[in-house]
Amino acid sequence: MPAALFAYAGIAAVVAASTPKGAHGRISAIFGAEIAIVLALAARSRSGSRAAVT
């Protein structure tokens, strides 16, 4: 699951970065990419801690 979130976060970051200034939806693309990156990092840290407990 973390790998899929990292892939989505990477794609979202590329789309947000390649959106031209003034384009409709640029702010929401950047905001969505940031959320995706945060969720991917949270999933990675949770999966790592779960593996250490078991």
Secondary structure as a PSIPRED ss2 file (coil, helix, strand):
# PSIPRED VFORMAT (PSIPRED V4.0)

   1 M C   1.000  0.000  0.000
   2 P H   0.000  1.000  0.000
   3 A H   0.000  1.000  0.000
   4 A H   0.000  1.000  0.000
   5 L H   0.000  1.000  0.000
   6 F H   0.000  1.000  0.000
   7 A H   0.000  1.000  0.000
   8 Y H   0.000  1.000  0.000
   9 A H   0.000  1.000  0.000
  10 G H   0.000  1.000  0.000
  11 I H   0.000  1.000  0.000
  12 A H   0.000  1.000  0.000
  13 A H   0.000  1.000  0.000
  14 V H   0.000  1.000  0.000
  15 V H   0.000  1.000  0.000
  16 A H   0.000  1.000  0.000
  17 A H   0.000  1.000  0.000
  18 S H   0.000  1.000  0.000
  19 T C   1.000  0.000  0.000
  20 P C   1.000  0.000  0.000
  21 K C   1.000  0.000  0.000
  22 G C   1.000  0.000  0.000
  23 A C   1.000  0.000  0.000
  24 H C   1.000  0.000  0.000
  25 G C   1.000  0.000  0.000
  26 R H   0.000  1.000  0.000
  27 I H   0.000  1.000  0.000
  28 S H   0.000  1.000  0.000
  29 A H   0.000  1.000  0.000
  30 I H   0.000  1.000  0.000
  31 F H   0.000  1.000  0.000
  32 G H   0.000  1.000  0.000
  33 A H   0.000  1.000  0.000
  34 E H   0.000  1.000  0.000
  35 I H   0.000  1.000  0.000
  36 A H   0.000  1.000  0.000
  37 I H   0.000  1.000  0.000
  38 V H   0.000  1.000  0.000
  39 L H   0.000  1.000  0.000
  40 A H   0.000  1.000  0.000
  41 L H   0.000  1.000  0.000
  42 A H   0.000  1.000  0.000
  43 A H   0.000  1.000  0.000
  44 R H   0.000  1.000  0.000
  45 S H   0.000  1.000  0.000
  46 R H   0.000  1.000  0.000
  47 S H   0.000  1.000  0.000
  48 G H   0.000  1.000  0.000
  49 S H   0.000  1.000  0.000
  50 R H   0.000  1.000  0.000
  51 A H   0.000  1.000  0.000
  52 A H   0.000  1.000  0.000
  53 V H   0.000  1.000  0.000
  54 T C   1.000  0.000  0.000
